[in-house]
């Protein structure tokens, strides 16, 4: 493809697209096809087969005079991003897997699999993505060993097999290797040679349907778009008369260039777009009104890797495209695409093979040569053999809890800690081990993770998340930036949550969906503007503290459970869910449950283990709810149990929600706990806590504490369906405030909360446990353990635990139930 690398003949365009990955290429094609004058600004250069750079030259490092397509960005000491810098963006260096996302967790704009399918169809057709034809009789690819091994292992394990569409051109039966043919856009391509070089270092035979051979090719050659490589966008300035001025920097010379456009599409990828917009907001201050959500919701998309080694039969990992087949393991929530495992490719122990991977794990050139030589030596002694070694590539639904910011040099960095997703990686390890056992091979974990807890990330997502308004997103569901007309972001940065699937096709489909609306708007009046859907506002929780105390006095005067039971409350069944560490706390909930029974209600303690397995616990709670009659149930939960009850309720169908008449939450950290933040703040703390908790409690509590952090709860809040006014009307919360030295066991925790600016009940911040639109009771000097421990055991006495003199746990739950059913 011919490109212009220097000044434009005409500096003004109807639309400028920054970046040429999946979002940018789709946008450029659709805008140019509509007759608009379009320019594409790409930092990198054309990497055209058969001259795609190999080895050290394949690295993008302008300061060292390297201009290859592979960019390695160290976002932190433990997270390294691997992205594509070339015409065609990530499509030059990816494995071309075009899989559809199945589970959409409350995405803005009512985006669902069903609503996105027409755009998936469109993008898949444009990219000519097809399932690898290993099962097609007479196919030149029918003997691919690694594909068959993946399918056989899926059958042995009873796990659904996945044969994803892959954007690769295949040879037809009896078609000679090297046959050149024209694709639907008129670009020359060849059929796949099964070299396994799709991403490392990149296809050198024009068999991969990279974007420079379809969307970009059509935009330029069919509709006249201007392609400008060697232009790194640095500044985006709104113009007084409308439109934008773009300043770019030449990566080779440092020369700056100026372009203007009526509309700008930012599509530089999660890392690139986040950095560009953060610089324009914070450094250049040209886009100061960008949402405070800019930089948030970064996720690695569950990236993980392992190896199957020493297979008894030849796997031939280089004998096919990089990825051909996989297995679909459910997540702990029971939904598919919780963890996808695919075959990888491996082409022997050469310096070129190890170069990009070595740079990802921060090795210098000498170390990469030593690693390559070491593996060659191991091969000589029969310890490893390339043809019996298979890389296993994993992606899945992890937590989008990372945040991008700028360092002192104005470059992007992240606070994401790989240990935030330890439960995901543990699950991945278990599945990988099960797979290798089914294959009859040995499992080799990725040393970079196993020994250093560091990860490299090819699927960087988030940073410019879509939302319904500036309070919860930077762009709307069509990628239009809140507060700036005709400024659009369309790439992986707008993905609001972890994907659980390879993101390329979804990014392309979202861009197709956006352009279907945006292009007619631009043609009609030259204007496209973000749609703001204000979140429903609810009043502060109604304070029922006075009513509670009046009821308490009446209960004390009449005697426990002696007052008439409200008619609405009679015959109800209480599902009680205990809190964190409930199994290890003496006399847990005894008096509370006894009083519920004294009121004539049925009590069903839900046998959850609130120390672990949140998703499984939620499924269990939902199963209990579904067994109830309409209006029969009352959900009561203490601490973390209340959080799980509410999360379970929010995911129920309207019919199942109707089975619950009231929800009582006792000291529940619905918005997270600074105590958990504090304990998860350092890796050293996590490392020390793991063996101690396993020894004392029987399990590692790091995963549980991570789920209680404010960052994780914010992720859950965005992913879960919103609480309606009807939902909130069912809820009564109990919160409390502990003063200095009013808590025996939790005085240090109170001080930690104070450090974070919160008053607390000892463990749960009073402010962070409020749910607007509900009813609330606040009690003073009521410790976090008081609701569930009335008579302390010897162990509790030794920890200076003091029973409450003012509130009996039975009286408290009786009053809360009566208030819940009061008019």
N, C-alpha and C positions, 0 to 999 in steps of 0.2 A: 504494500500500500504506500503510495507516495504521500508524503506529508510536508507541510511548511513549518520550518523550525524558527523562522525569524519574524520580522515585523509584518503586520497585516497591511494589505493594500487599503482596506477600509477599516478603521479602528472601531466602528460602531456596529453592533449586531442587535437583531431582535432578541436573541437569547444566547447566553454563554453558559456552557456546561463545564463545570470544574471537576475533572476526573473522568475516566473512561472505563470504569468497571461496569457492573451489571446495571445499576441505577442510572449512571451517566449515559451509557450507550443506548439504553432503551429511550431515555429522554431525548437524546440527540436525534435518534431515528424518527420518533413521533413528531417532534417539533419541526424537523426539516421536511418531513413528508407533508406536513400541513402548509408548506410554502414559506415558513419563516426563515430568516437569514440566521444561521446557527454557526457558532464556533465551539469547538471542544478544546479546552486547555488541559494538557496532560503533562505532569512533571517529568515522566520518563520518556523513553524513546521507543520507536518501533523495533520489536524483536521478531523478525520475520524468518521463518524456516527457509532454508536449512542452516541459518546462521545465528540461531539463538545461542547466547553466550553460555559457556560451560565453566565449571570449576571456579577459581577465584574471580574470574571476570564476570561471573553471573551475579555477583554481589552488587547491591546499590550502595555506594559510599563515595559521593562526589569529592569529599575531602582527600580521598586516596586515589582519585582518578578512575573510580569504578562506576560503571553506569549500566549494570545488569538489571534483570527484572526482579531479583529477590531482595527485599528490604527487611532488615532485622532491626527492630526498635526495642531497646531495653526500657520497658515502662516502669520497672522497679527492680529491686535486687532479686526478686523471685518470679517476675512475669516478663516474658519476652514475646513481642508481637511479630508475626511473620506475615508480610503483606506483599502485594505485587506493585511494582513501579514500572509501568510500561504501557504502551498503547494497547488497551484491552484490560488494564488493571489486573485484578486477581484471576481473571480467566486464563492468563498466560501461565500462572504458577499453581493453579488448583488441579484437583483430580476430576473436574467436570461433572460431578455428581449432581443431578437435578431431581431431588426428591421433594415431595410436598409435605408441608407441615400438617399434622393431623389435629393437634390440640391447641386451640387459641384461648388463652386465659384472660378473658375480659378485655380484649384489645379494643381501642377506640374505633369509632365509626362502624360499630357492629361488624367488624371483620371476623369472618368465620371461614372454615374450610369450604363450606358450600358457597359462600359469596365470593371467595377468591378463586374457585375452580375455573371459571371462564378465563381469568387472566393467567392462571397456571397453564391452561390449554394454549393460549396465545403465545406465551413465552416459550413453552416447550416446542411448539411448532417452529418458531423463529430460530431457536437454537438447535433444531433437528436432533433432539435428545431421544435416544432409543435404548431399550434394555439390551444389555450385552447378550449377543445371540449364541450363548454357549449351549442352549437347549434346542436350537433350531437345527433340524436334520440337514446335513449337507453343508453346514456353515463351516468356514475356515477356522472358526473359533471353538468348535465343538469339543476339542480335546483339552481345553484349558484346565489344568489340574487344580489350581487354587480355587477356582469358582466352584468346582464340584465338591471340594473338601468343605467349603463353607456351607453348601446346601446339605451335605450329608451330616455335618455336625448339628445343624439346626434340627434335622429330623431326629437325631439321637437325643438331643436335649429337650425336644418337644417345644421348641421356640419357633415362632413364625420366621420364615426366611424372607429376605428382602432382595429383590433384583431391581435396583433403582435405574431409572432412565439416566443415561450418561451422554453428555454432549460430545459424541465422537462419531466420526464417519467410518463405517466399516466396509471391508471388502465383501463383495458378493461372492457366491459360489463360483469357483473357477476363474475369479478375477486375479490377474497377475499382481504380485506385490509391486508397488510403485506406480500403478496406473493413475494418471492424473485425470480428474473430472471436475466439472463446474458445479458448484452448489446452487441453491435457489437464488442467490444474489449475484451470481456470475463470478465468484471467487474460485480460484483453483484449490483443490484439496486432493488428498490421497486417502486410501483406506488404511485403517490401523494395522501396524506391523507387530503389535504385541511386544513392544520394547520396554514397557513399564516406566517410561520417562514422562508421564503426563505432567507431574509437578516438579520433580527433581530430575533434571534441571528444567524441563519443559519440552513439549513436543516439537521435534525438529523435522517433522514430515508432513505438516499441515493436515494431520488426521484429527486433531482435537478441534472442535468447533468453537474456538476462542472468539471473542467479540470482534476482533479485527477482521474476521472472515464472515460476519453476518450483520449484526445491528450497525456497527460502525462502518463496515464496508458499504452497506446500503445507504446509510446517512450521507456518506461522502460521494459515492459513485452514482447513486440513483437520484439523490435529492440535493446535492450541492453543498453539504455541510463542509466547513473549513476545519481541518484537523491541525492543531498546533502543538507539537511535542516540545519538550524542553522548556515548559512554562509552569513554574511552581507558583500557584496563587498565594499571595501573602496578605493583601489588603482588599477588603470589600467596603466601599464607601457609598452610602445612599446619596443621590444627587438631588439638589433642590427642586429641579424640574421633573423628577421621577427617574427611575432607573438607577443604575449603579456604575461606579468606576471600579475596575479591577486592576490591581497592580500585581505583576508577576515578576519572578526572579529567574534568570537563566541559571540552571544548576552548574553549568560549565564555566561561565564567565562572570556570573554575579550581576550581569546587566539587568536593569529593571525595564519593564514594558508596561504600557497603559492601554487598557481596552475599556469600552463602555458598552452597556447593554440595557435594554428595557427590562429584561427578565434574567435572573441568574438561578441556575440549578447547581447546588453544591452536592457533589457525589464523589468525594475523595476517600470514602470508606470510613469505618468507625473511628480509627485512629486519626486519619488525615482530616476528616471533616470536623471532628471534635477539637483538634488542635487549631485548625484554621479559625473556627468560630470563637474559641476561647481567646485567641490572640486578638481578634477583632473586637471582642467585648472588653477585655481586661488590659491589653497593651496598646493597641491602636485606638481603642475607645471609639471606633466608628459604628459599632452596633451595640450600644450600651443597654438597649431595652430587651436584649435577649433574655429569655426566661431564666430564673434561678435554677431551673432543673438542668441547665446545660452542664454536661460532664457526668451526669448521673446515669445509673442503671447499666454500667458496663458489665458485660459477661463474656466469659471465654467459651460459652456454648458447650461446656462439658468436655473439653478437649482432653484426651488421654491416649496413651499408647502402651503397648506391650508386645512381646514377641513369643511366637511358638517356635521352638528350636528342636533340632535333632529328631526330625520326623523320620519314621521308618521307611517312608517312600518319598520320592522326589516331589516337592510342592511346585517347583519351578516358579518362584515368585516374580520373575521378570517376564513370564510368558503370558502377558495380557496387558490391558490398561491398568492403571494403578489401582482402581477400585472396580470390582465387577459384581460382588454379591456380599450379603451380610445377614446378620441376625437382629431381630427386633425384640429386645427385652423390655418388659413393662417396668414402669417406675414404681416406687413404693405406694403411689396413689392408685395403682391398678390400671393406669392408662398406658397405651402403647407409646413408642418413641421415648420411653424413659431413658433408654440407653441403646444406641445403635452401634453395632460392631461390624466393621468392614475389613476385607482383605486389603493388604497394602502391596507395594512392590519393592523389590530389593534387587540391585544389579551388581552385587559383588563388593569386595573390600577394596575399592579404589579411592584415591584422593578426591576425585570429582564426586563420587557418591557421598562422601562424608563431609564435603566442604560446607554446604548450606546448613546441614544439621549441626555440624561442629560450631558454626558461627551462632546458631540459635542457642546452643548451650554454653556460649561464651568461651570457646576454645580459640587459641591463636593458631596461626598456620603451622607452627612446629608441632603443637599438640595434636592437631588434626592428622598430620603425617604419622605421628607416633601411634595414634589410635588405629589408623588404617593399617600400619605395619604390624601392630599387635594382633589385629584380627586375621591378617594374612598368615602370621605365625601360628595362631590357634587353628586355622584351617589346615595348615600343613600337618599338624599333629592330630587332626581328626576331631578336635573339640567342637568346632562349628563348621557348617557347610552351607554356602549361600543357597543351594538348591533345596535344602531341607529347613530353611529358616523363613518364617512368614511374619512380617509386621502386622499387627492387629490395631486398627485405627478405631478409636471410640469417640463418639460425641453423644450428648444427651442433655437432659434438663437439670442444670445446676442453678445456683443462685445469682441473680443479677444484682449483686450488692457492691460492685466496684464503683469508684468515682474517679474521673479524670480531673487533673488540674495542671497548671503550668509550673515548671521549676524556675529557678532564678535565671536560667538562660532563655526562658520563654518557650521551652519545649515541653511536650506532653509527658505526664507521668500518671501513675495510678496508685491508689491505696489498697487495691484488691490484694487480699492475702489468700494464696492457694489453700491454706488450711481452713478458710471459710467454707470450703466445699469438701471437707474430709469424708463426710458420709457418702457423697457421690463417688469419690475415688475408691473408697473401700468396696462399694457395691460393684464398681467397674472391675476391680481386682478379682472379686469373687466370680464374676461372670467370665472373665478371661481365663481364670484357672479351670473353671468348669469346661470351657470350650477346649482348652488344650488337652484336658483329660479325655474328652470325647474324641479328639483327633488322635490320641495316642502319642502326644508329643510332650515336651517339657515347657513350662512357662518361665519366661525371663522378663521380669518387670523392667521398665525403662529406668536406667540408673539415675538419670538426671532428676527424676521425681523420687525414686526410692531412697536415694542417699542425701539429696539436698532439698527436697520439697520445693522444687522449682519447676515451672511449666513453660512450654512454648505454645503459642496460640495462633493457629491459622484462621480461625473463625471468630474474629473480634467483632462484637456486636454492642450496640448501645452508645450512649454518650450524648445523643441528640434525640432523646426519646419522644415518640408521638404521645399525645395526650388529648384531653378534651378542652383544656384551657391552659394559660401560662402557669397556673399554680401547680399543674401536674405533668406538663410536657413542654417541649420546645417548639414542636410542630404539631399540626393537626393530622388527622388520619390520611390526608393526601400529601403530607410532607411540606405543607405551606407553613412558613415560619410565623409564629404569633408576633404581631407588632410590626411586621415589615411586608408590605405588599410586593408581589412578584419576586419574592425570595423563597426558594424551595430547596429542601434537602431530600435526596432520594438515594439512599444506600443503606448499608448495614447499621449505620449509627442510629437510625430512627426506630429500629426494632425495640419494642418496649420491654421485652422479657426474653429469657433464654429460649432458643428455638427448639432444641431436641432433634433437629434434623439439619442436614447441610443447608446453609442459608441462601445459596446463589439463586435458585429458582424463585424463592419467596421474594427476594429483593427485586428480581426482574418483574415478578407478577405485581408487586406493590407499585412499581414504577409504571407499568402498563395501566393499572387501575387509576393512578393519579393523572396520567396524561389524558386518559379518556375524558376527564372532567376539565382539566386545566387548559388543554389546547383549545377547545371551543370558547372558553372564557377569554383567552388571549386574542383569538381571532375576532371575537364579538366586540370587545371594548378595550382590549389591551390590559386588562386588570384581572389578577387572581389574588384572592385574599383568604387568609386562614379563617376557618369557621370556629368560633368560640362557643362551646357548650358549657355554660357555667354549671359547676357542680351544685347539686341541691344542698341548700344551706339549712342547717337545723339549729335550733336554739340550744343554749347550754342545758345540760341535764337538770331536770327539775329536782330541787333539793327537798327530800322527804325526811330530813333528819328530825325535825320537830315532831312529825307524825310518828316516826319510829319511837322516839322517847316516850310519847304519850301511850303508845301501844305497849312498850316495855313496862311502864308503870301499871297498866291494866293487867298484864300477864302476871306480874309480881303480886298484885293485889288479889287476883282471882285464883292464882295457882297455875302451874304449867298446863297448857293444853286444855284449860277449863272454859275458855271463852267459846261462844258459838262459832263454828267453822262456817265461813262464807259459803253460800250455796254453790257459787262458781268453782270453788276449790274442792268441793267434795268429790270423791271418787277418782281423783287424779293419780297418775303414776309418776313418781319422781325418778329420773335418771341422774344418778350422782356420779360425777367424775372427779377424782382426787387430784391434788396438785403434785408438783415436782418433788421427788424424794419421799412421796407419801408412804412407800413401803418401808422406809427406814425411820419413820417418826412414831414414837409410842403413842397409843390411845388415839390413833388418827381417826377423826370424824365420829367416834363412838356416840358421844352425846348428841351430836348434830343429827345423825341418822335415827337415833332412838326417838328424838322429839318429832321428827317427821312422821314416824309410825304412830306416835301417840295422837297425832292430829287425824288419824284415820286414813292416811294416804299410803299407797303402796310404794315401796322403795326398791329400786333395782340399781345397786352399785355396778357401774360399768367396769368390767375387769381389765381396764387398760393399764399399760405400764407407762406412766407419764414421764419416766426417765429416758425413754428411747422411742424410736419408731412413731413419730408423729403421724405420718400418712396412714399407717396401718391402724392407729388408734382412731383417727377420724372415720375411717371406713367402718370400724367396729361401732362407734357411736351412731353412725347413720343406719347401720343394720338394726340396732336397738330401736331407733326412732320409727323405722318402717313397720315394726311389729305392733305399733300403737294404733288405737282408733283415732279418728279426727278429734282434735281438741283435748285428748287424754293426757298428753305428756307435759312434764315440767322438767326443763334442763337446769340442773344446778351443778356448778363447778367451782372449785376453789383454786385460786392461783392459776397455774398453767392449765389445769383441768377446765377452768372457765373459758380460757382462750380456745382450747380445742373444741369445746362445745359450740362456741360461736362460729368458728371456722367450719365445723361440720354442718351446722344449721345453714350457713350462707350458701353452701353448695347443694342443698337439697332442691328438689323440684317444688313448685308451688303446692302440689298435692301433699307432699311429705312435710313441707313446712307447716301446713294446716294441722298436723298431728300434735304440734307443740303449741301450748296455750301461753306459757310464760317461760322466761329465761332469767335465772338469777345467777349473777356473777359476783363471786366473793374475792375481792383483792386480786383481780386478774390483770396482768400487764398486757393489755390488748395492743398497746403501741410500743411495746418493748420495755426493757429494763436496763438502766445504766449499770446495774450490778453485773449483768451479763456483758455489757460493753467493756467494763473495767477488767473482767476476768479473761476476756478474749483479746485484750489490747496487745499483748505481747506473745510471741511464739514461745518464749521461755516459760511463761505462765501456762500455756497449753501443754507444753511438753511435761512439765512437772505435775499438772493436774491429772493427766491421763492415767499414769500408773497408780496414783494415790486413789483416785475414784474407782478404778478397777479393783483395787485391793479392799477398800472399805465398803463400796456399794455394789460391786459385782459388775459394773459396766463403766465405760468411758463417758463422762458427762459433757465432754467438749461439744459433741454434736447438739445435744439438748440446749446447752447454754448459747450456742451459736444461733439457734432458732428463736431464742428469746432476746437477741440483740435488737436495738432500735432499727438498725439497717435492714435486718432480715424481716422484721415485722412490717416495715414499709414496703418491702417487696411483696409480701403476702397481701397487704391491704390493696395494692394495685392489681394483683392477680385475681382476687376474690370478687364475686359479684357484690355490688354495693348494697348496703342495708337500706331498705325502704323505710318510709315512715311507719308502715304497718309492722315491720320487723322491730323497729326501735320501740314501738309502743308496748311490746311484750317484755322488754328488758328492765330489770331492776339491778343496779350495781351497789355493792358495798365497798366503800373505800375508807381509808383511815389515815390518821396523821400521828406520828410518833415524835414526841419531843425529846430533848437531851436526856439520856439515861433512863428513859421510860421503857426501853427494851433491854432485856438481859442478853438474849442470844444474838440479836441483830443490831447492836449498837454500831459496830464497824460498818455495816451495810448502810445504816442511816447516814453516816458520815460520807460514804461514797456517793450516795444520792445527793447530799448537800453539795459536794464538789461539782457535780454535774448541774447544779442549780435547781434541784427538786426537793420538796418535802416528801416524806415517805412513811409507809407503815412499818418500816424496818427493811423490807425487801422491794416493795412495789411503789414506784413514784405516784403520789396522789394525783398530780396533773396528767401524767401519761395514761392513767387508767380510766379517764372520763370518756364516755361515749355520748356525744351530743344527741339530743332528741329522745333520750331515755329518762328514767327516773333514778335517783341516786340517794344513798344514805352515806353520810360521812361521820365516822366515830373518832373521837380523840383518844389517844393512848391505847389503841386497840392493836396489839401486835399481830404480825403476820400469821403466827401459829395459834393465836387465841381461838379462831373459829373451829379449829379441828382438834385441839388438845385442851381438855378441861382439867383432867387430873394428871399432872406430869409424872412421868416415870422417874426412876432414880437417875437415869442418864440425863434427863432433861433438867432435873434439879442441880446436877453437877455442872451443867452449862449455864447456871444462874437463871434458868427460865422461871418466870413468875406468872402464875395464873392471873387472869384479869379479876379485879375486885368488883368492877362495875358491870361486867357483861358475862353472863353464862352463855356458852355456845348454843345450847338448846333454845334459850330465850331469843337469841339473835336470829336463828333460822326461822323460828315461829313468827317473829315480827316481820321478817322479810317476806315470808309467804303470805301473811295477812295483808301486807302493804301491796304486794304484787297483784292481789285480787280485790283491792279496795277500789271504789269508784273514783 
